[in-house]
Each structure stands twice: as structure tokens, then as C-alpha cells.
Amino acid sequence: MGQTPGPGTDDVPGLVISQERWTDVSRQKPGRNDPCPCGSGKKYKACHAAEDREREAAAPPPAPAQHPLAKDLQAAMDMLGEADLTRVSETLDTLGALLTRWGPAPGLRFDAGAFNTYVSRELERLEEAVERDPAQARNALRLGTVRELGTRAFLEKLRSTLLARATTPGLSSEERQALCLGALLASTPKTGRFQPEDRPVLDVVFGVQFREWGARHGQELASKLETLAATADLPDEAREVLRKAGEGEMAPLVKYVESDPRLAARIAQEAKERAERVEAAMRQADTPSVFAPEEQVWLTSVLWEPLSALKAPGLDAKARSAAVSSFLGAMRRALDSDKEFLAGMLERLRILSKDATLSELTLAFYSDAAVAFEAEPVRMVLAAILTSRGEPKARSAEEEVLRADLEAKTRWTAEDLEPYRKLLEDQRLPNAAERIHRAQEWLRAHPIAM
């Protein structure tokens, strides 16, 4: 290896030192009385200490690391400073398109239960106003929702979520700036009062979530109307709006059903009778379970505590009401946290309703159940848990044994479910194994006594 003068050795004539050795030795600054790393044999304070201090003092301070969104945040701030707010409006449209594309996600929507409850209640209250002036009624609904749900806590969560999403790879600069603009508009003072209606980013969230609510509402109406069409004569207008709903155009259907109280009443009555038929059938021992085995294990885990409280003996009216509310809340949270559960169950029920190997009675049950569970998922899952007499059919003798072992335990832990998860994985049932994994994750935080 060649020898080169080390840095700062000009005052030591003839001294040569390996550049690598100098670098290695000087990684840690020596003490004043330590030997100087240049190799002169002198103490560091009497050799290169003064020179090193001068060099350190003359060195420019390191440039602060730039925030990855600095340019986009500055661009968003520049937009807000413009007298013409056209660009702000267009950028908020881009933000709305992003929220729509990503779909419902924590931090990007108002609480689903609170939103649905508030909107449904207000639409009933504004029914006459909707007929007189739909645009004005919708504006009143938007304003009320924003004031009710646009809390400081929600805005803070929205702000942090938008900034986190802005670092998603693959976004265009316009999309990053839209997310940064939304984050800036979601910022609130730490103290003092603020007006939610002055935060246009909340209008964006409301618009996206209200369109999603309308689509779900329309799909439920379409499902109910299709069932009614199979058993009753409908006017041509009803069949036309039903055809449009099948193509994704829900507005005419919603308007038609709301304009005909008799038809709406018939649909509501049909839905009520169907739900009652399904509930009555589930009380029969020979009715097959609507759940798959792993779904029942998952539901048993996440709902065991509120279900135990609901079934506790000696509850007075007030305690029972509180237990019912707690159980329904847990049920909604479970369904909201696992969208695949309901979608998978509905798909399975629809397939079974067309299985030619089953009896007509069983086919009718599955057909009714598919419609009822889609229309009122919380109510029907609750009914299935509380009334069902049928056990989910295991796929193999091994699975039956494992489930029997689980039911015999007085306490469940995540480790207890591992053999079951492994069996489903070995049987090439990845979705079922994943559901058991989710139950394990829940049990790690919530061990339950059976």
C-alpha cells in the first residue's frame, strides 16, 4: 500500500502515514493528553489539537435535511396565498378523486357508524326540504354533518393521515400537492375555538363519503326491488330504473322508491318477512350454519366478552340495555375491521343458493339469507350468533377434532389457535388460515376466559 502524508502533518517534516490508518484512528477525537494520532509521539494538545479546532471552527455547519414534502408543502402554501382560488378548488377536486380511489380507510373518513346515523336521521328531518329544494337540503346536510363530526381530533387524524399518504410511491406532483393542501387545511389551533365549516377539506371528505353512502343505499334498494320483481308485477317505470341500477346508475332508483310510499312499504315489509324467515330457520337444529368454521372461531374470539355480558344472568333493564349496546358496537367494529368477512359469506351463500344437490328448503334458506345478510348485516349476524343451532361443517376429520379441542378449553390464547391455523394452511385454505391469524392477533391483546 502506498504511503501518503496524513492530513495536518505539514509541520512534521518527513512524516508519512497511511491514509487509511489516519482515517481509522481519527474516527474518535483523542483526549488532550492522549498520543496524537499523527504518530509524532507528542501529546495531542501539544501537536494537532489547535489545528483541528481551527479547522472545525471554519467548517460550515451541516445543511439541515430537507423534509421530503418540503417543495409540495410550499406549493400548497403558495396556492392558499393566491387571490384567485381556482387552483385551490381544482386541487381539492384532485384530493377528492384520491380519497375515492383509495376507498374508506381509517383517518380518511368520518366514523362510519356516526356518519350513517346522522345522515339517515337528518334526511328524514329534511324530507320536505328535499322535495322543495334538493340542493339547499343537501347543503344543510353537509353543513350539519361537518359541524357534528368535524372535531379537532378528527382533523388532527386527517392531517397526519394525508401527510403519511403523500409519501406513497408513484404519486404525481399534483397528487402530492393535493394531499399537502388537504393537510394544511386540516390544521387547527391547539387552543381556542374554531369553526369546522371553515375547513373546506371537511367538505371534500363529506362529499366522498356521502356518495359512497348513496351508492350503498341504492344497492340495498336494488337488491330488495329485484327480489320483489320476482314475486310481483312491477310497472314499466320500476323495471326501467331497476335496469339502470344494474348498470350502476342508482339515482333514478332511489328517487323512484322514495316517491312511491306504497312500493317502499312493500319492500320494507318483504325485507322484514324475509329476515324473520331466516331467523326462524336458524333456530332449527337441521338448518346449516351460515358461517364457515374459521369465521365462527374468529367471531367467538372478538365477540366473546360482550356476548358473555349480554348472557349474564340477573341483568336489570338498564344493565341489559347497556350490554346490548356494547354488543352491537363490538359487532359493528368487527364487521368494519374485516370487510372480507361479509363479502366472503355473501358470496358463499349465493353459490349455495344455486347448488342443485341441496333440497328446495335448504336452497330457499340460502337464497333468503343472502339477501337478508346483505340488507341488514349487523342484525342478521347478531341473530345468527344468538339463535343458530347448526354447527359449521368441518372440512375434514382433523379439523373437527381441532375444533372440539378448542371448545373444550376454558381459556383461549393465540397459541391455542396455532395448530388450527397450520392445518388450514396445510390444506391450502389461505383465506381461512388468514382469518384464524386475525383471531390470534386479537387474542394476543384480549385473552378471554370461556
Buried (B, 14 or more C-beta within 10 A) or exposed (E): EEEEBBBBBEEBEEEEBBBEBBEEBBEEEBEEEEBBBBBBEEBBBEBBBEBBEEEEEEEEEEEEEEEEBEBBBEBBEEBEEEEEEEBBEEBBEBBBBBBBEEEEEEBBBBBBBEBBEBBEEBBEEBEEBBEEEEEEBBEBBBBBBBEBBBBEEBBBBBBEBBBEBBEEEEBEEEBBBBBBBBBBBBEBEEEEEBEBBEBBBBBBBBBBBBEBBBBEBBBBBBBBBEBBEEEEEBEEEBEBBBEBBEEEEBEBBBEBBBEBEEBBEBBEEBBEEBBEBBBEBBEEEEBBBBBBBBBBBBBBBBBBBBBBBBEEEEBEEEEBEBBBEBBBEBBBBBBBEBEEBBEBBBEBBBEBBEEEEBEEEBBBBBBBBBBBBBBBBBBBBBBBBBBBEBBBEBBEEBBBEBBEEBEEEEEBEBEBBEBBBEBBBEBEBEEBBBBBBBBBEBBEEEEBEE
